[in-house]
Structure formats: C-alpha cells, structure tokens
C-alpha cells in the first residue's frame, strides 16, 4: 500500500486531502469490519496526522466521542455521488429506511437540497 510506504519514509499525510481507503481490504477502526461501500464510509485525521477510517458515519461518531481525539479534519462521502466531502460543511440525514453497514442510518450530502429531497 502506497500510504503505508509513504509513512515509513517520514512523509506526513495531508489532512486537507481525504485518506485512501482500500475498499474490500481496509477495516474500520471502531468495529474491525472490512470497509466495502464508499457512500457510507467516513474518516478523520487527528491533529497528530493519524488517519482513522470507518465503515459507517455512526461508527465515526462513537469512536470520536469515546476517544476524544483532537481532530484536524473530518471527511464523509456524499451519499449520492460518493465523492469525499468536508464533513463540517455537509448536511446529515438520519433515516430508518437507509441501511448503513452498522445500521445507524446516517448519511451525508454535499448539497443541502439533495438531503432535503431524500425520502424519509
């Protein structure tokens, strides 16, 4: 993996760019399950530059609250486009009919209008 080899060379990750997730290989730091779906995955960088990756936005929330990490940047995926977005500026929706990997039902949208149009 390129990310691991760069860290070994002393190159720090850039919190202004989302971390690389190898879907079907990388595991969630909270539950240990393999991350398979971009639209549900999320990540954050600690202020120390450590990337923490998650299979579900709910897992990110739990991990963050339990560990009280000092974060540099929090990333989520837009539910429709699957592009990485800055979670601070995202609109979040919690819906019972959205079946996320850990069943939290939380999804993110880059555009508020897209979130409003999601049936609940």
Beta strands, then each sheet from edge to edge (+ up, - down):
strand 1: 42-46
strand 2: 51-54
strand 3: 71-77
strand 4: 84-86
strand 5: 91-94
strand 6: 106-109
sheet 1: 2+ 1- 3+ 4-
sheet 2: 5+ 6-
end
